[in-house]
Amino acid sequence: MIAVSARHDLQPLHTFGLSARAAAFCTLENESQLPEIINLPEFDPATVLWLGGGSNVLFMRDYPGLVVKMANKGIRIIGERQDGRVLVQAQAGEIWHDFVQEMIARELYGAENLSLIPGTVGAAPVQNIGAYGVEVKDLVHSVRCYDLAQRCFVELTQVDCRFAYRDSLFKGEGKGCYVICAVTFALSRRFTPKLGYGNLDALLAAEGKTAPSAREVAAAVCRIRREKLPDPAQTGNAGSFYKNPLVDAAAGAALLARYPDMPHYPQPDGSLKLAAGWLIEQAGLKGRQIGGAAVHERQALVLVNRGGATAEDVRRLSDEVRATVKERFGVELEAEPVWLPAGA
């Protein structure tokens, strides 16, 4: 029997730590509970929120509907592809970083560059999480979902998920249509390091690790992330607050003529991906604070809760950051976290 609580406190359930409550709340421990949940009187497919680790959401006010905390756990090897990659299925409620570390321990490779990214396995394909030259789409074989319209389980292939930069089917056309129950990853038994992004190779070289193991790469990623990014357990934040913007070739060339040292990453279509954190820092916004919300003093890409931040503090600070970067560089920044409820 699913237990439903009213006026449930959401502050400890999302990493930014804004004060909010859910009109109704329950926990999913196993996908077999989904039929019971969707038959609850509090259930409305238009407003229900399936909540993972809460690392990419901002509760801007009380949530007016049912919030379901995804807490289903389990990891198992389910097969092997013809190309030799091992298929590993992880339940949606598994903590992402714990999953990555377990795969390294099992000598299954590919996810090590994604170490220490907050959140759950089920949230990873929604955002198409990425770091240090790897995106989760590179690893996803399929996603097991519950189709809310058809009321049945379906398997979506990697192609079905329509992955793009920090985007997927689940954020677009399929938003609100599916509950992600588990993700199957195709991982390699052979470790091939990917060190060409950021200062990962330089850090490992400085430590004398010219042929690093997967565990050493993961440890280096964790060190870099801990140096740059605040721990949500100590300082409320939602990780990278803005997507790295894409500009067309002409706009990119014009910016590089003005700022030749500007970090930039050419894309296959000729566009350039820019570093949002660099743009914010160059705009002089590091450490900028409004109420309890601030731009992190070490990593300008992150907005933090200094204590007692309100939704209005976050809104005003984000608006200022976007306007200042737009005025200085002519570049539009887009927030990564989902602001809830919709339209808040």
N, C-alpha and C positions, 0 to 999 in steps of 0.2 A: 504494500500500500504506500503510495507516494504521499509524503508529508508536505503540506504547503503552509508557509508562514506568511503573514501579512506585515506590511511596513518593515520589511527586512533591510537591515543596515548594509549598504553597498560599499561604504568607505574602505573596509579592509579587503574588498574583493576586486579593486582595480588599483594599479600601481601608482597612479598620480595622487590618489587619496583625497579627492573632493568629497564633500559631504552630500550624500544622497541616499534615498531609500527606494526599494522596489515595492510596488503595490502588492505583488505576490511573488513568492520565491520557492523553488524546490531544487533538489539535487538529483542528477541522473547518474546512477552507479553502473548501469548496464544498458546496452542498447535495447534489450528486451523490454525495458520500461517505457519505450517511446509510445506504443499504442495507448498505455494508460495516461501518459502525460498529455497527449493531444486530445484526450477525452475529458480532461479536467474542466470544470466550469470556468476556471480562470484563463483557460487557453484561448488565445486569439492569434491565428497565424499571421495577422497583419502587424501585431505588436510584440509577439513573444521574442525574447532575446536569449540566444544560446551563448552563454558566457564561458570562456576558457580561463586563461590566466589573468585577464583584465589588463594586459600590458599595452594594448593598442586601442583603448577606449577612454573617453572622458565623459563622466556623468555630469552634465551641465545643470541638471536639476533632477528631482525625484523621477524615477522611471514609472510610467503610468500603467504598465502591463506586467505580465509574468516574466520573470528572469529564471532561466534554468541553468544551473551550474553544471558544466560537463566534467564529471569526475570518474568516468570509466577508464580502467587501467588494464594493461596487458601488452606484451610484446612477444611475437612468435615468428619463426621462419616458416614460410609457407611454400617455398619452391625455389626454382632456379630457372632463369631464362636461357635461351639458346646461346646468347652471347656470354654466358658465364656469370652474369650478375645475379646476386642472391636477392630473393624477394622477402622482405621483412615487413610484417604488418604490425603497426603500433596503434593502440586505441587512442581516441581523440583526447582523453583527459591526461595522458602521459605528459610530464614536464619535458619540454623540448631539450633543454640542456642535458637532463638526465638520460634521455634517449640517445643523444649524440655520444655521451661518454660510454654508455653501455655498448654501442656499436663498435667503438674503438676497442673496448675490452674483448669483444667477440671477434676482433680482427676483420671487421667489415667496414669498408672505407668509402669516403665521398662527402661525408657531412662534417668533417672536423673543422673546416673553416667557418662553420655556422655555430661554433661553440658559444655558450653564454648568452645567446639571444633569448630574452625572456619570453614567456608564454608557453602554450601547449602545442602538442603535435597537431591537434585538430585545427588550430588557428594558423599554422604555418602555410598551408596552401591558399588560404583566403587572401593573405597579404603577399603571397609569393616572397617570403622572407629571403634576404640575401645579405652577404657580407664577404669581403675579401675575395671577390671574383667568383663567388659561387651563389647561385640562387636555388631555392628548394625545388623549383621546376626541373632542374637538372637531375634530380634524384627520384622524383615521384613517378611511380609506375601506374598507380590507380588510387582512387579515393572512394571509400565505401560511404554511401550517404543514405539517408532516409528521405524519400521524395514525399513532401508534405501534401502535395495535390493528389498523387496516386496512392498515397499511404502504403508504400512498399519500399524495400531496400533496393538500391541500384548501385552498380559499379561504374564510375566514370573514369575513362582513360585519361592519360596525361594530355592528350589532344583535346578531349572533351572539356577539360578544365580551362582552356583558353588563357593560358598564363601569359602575362606581359609584365613589364617592370612594375613591381609592387601592386599587381593587379591580377584578377582571375575572374572566372565565371561567377564565383561566389560573391564578388563585390559588384558585379554588373547585372547582366540579364538574369542570372540565377539567384540573385540576392533574395532571401526570404523563401526560396523554393526548396532548399535542401538543408538537412542537418548532417554535418560531417561526423561520422561515427568512428572511422578509422582511416588510416592512410597506409598504403603499401609502397615501400621504397625499394628501388633497385640499386643495391650497393655492390661494391667490388671487393673481391678477396685480395686484390693487389693494390697496394697503396701507391698513388701517384701524387706527390705534393703539388699544390698550386700556391705559389709564393709571390706571384708578380703583381699583387695589388697592395696598395698602401705601403707601409714600412715593415711588412711581415718578413720579407727576405732579409732586410737589413738587420732586424733584431736577431734573427736566427744566426746570421753570419757573424754578428758581433759576439755571439755566444759560442762561436766555433762549430756550429751545427750545419755543416755543408750538405749533409745528407740526412735531414731530420726525419724522425719517425712521425707517425700520425699523432701519437700522444704528445710529442714535442711541439708539433704545429698547433695542436689544440691548446696546449698550455701557453704558447706564445700569443695566440689569439685572445685568450682569457686575460693575459697580462695587459695587452694593449687596450682591451675594452675596459678593464678595471681602472687603468690610468686615465682614460678619456671620459668614461661614462660613470655617473653616480649610481650607487647601489640603491634600487627602489626601496629596499628594506630600511634604508637610513634616510634617504632623501626622495620624496615622491617625484616620480617622473614617468613618462610614457615612451622612453627611449628616443630615437630620432623623431623630432617633432615635424620635420618637413621632408618631403621627397627631394632627392637631388633633381633639379629641373633639367629638362631637355630644351635646347634651343636649336633653330635651324642653322645651316652652314653659314649663311650670311651674317646672322646675328652673332654667332660664335666667333667668326673672323673679326668682326668689329670689336668685340669685347677683348679678344686676344691682342689686338693692336694697341688697345689702351692699357691692358693688364697682362703683359707677356708671361708673368709668373703664375697666372691663374690656373689652378688645377682643372683639368678638363679630360674627358674620356670620349674619343671618337666612337660613333655608333655606325653599324653597317649601312644605315640609310643616309649617311653623311651628316647627320645632326651631331651635336655635342652634348654630353651629359656634364653638368657643372656640379661643383661641390657646394651644397646649400650652406653648410657650416662655414666655409670660407667666405661666402658672400655676406653672411650675417656678421661675421667677425670684422671683415673689412668695412662694413657699414657702421662700425663702432658700437655694436650692441651687446658685446660680451659683458655679462654682469648686470645688464639693465633689469630693473625690478619695478613691478607695479603691484602694490599690495603684497600678498604672499607669493606671487608668481615671479620667476626670474629666468633670464637667459643664463645658463650655466657658465661659470667663469672659466672653466677649462675646455668645454666643448660647446660652441655656440649653437650647434644643431639641436641641443637639448634644452627644453624648458623644464623648470623644476618647481616643486612646491616647497618653499622655504618654511612652511608652517602656517596653517590657517588660510591657505589660498582659497579664494572663491572662484566660481565659474566666471564671474565678471572680470576678476583679475586676469585670468587666463585669456579671455576673449580680448580684452584691451591690449594685453601684451602681444598676443599673436597678431592682432591688427596692426600694431605699431611696427613689428618686425617686417611684416609683408609690405607695408607701405614704404618703409625706409629702403628696403632692398629694391623695390620697384622703382623708386625715385633715383637711386644711385646707379643701378645697373640696367634698368629696363626689363628685369626678369621677374616673372610671377612665381611665387612660392605657393605650394599646395601642402596643406597639413596632412600628415600620415594618420594620426589617430582618428577614430570614428567618434564624432560628437553625438552624444545621446541625451535625450530621445532625438529622433530624426527631426531636423529643423530647429534644434535648440541653439 
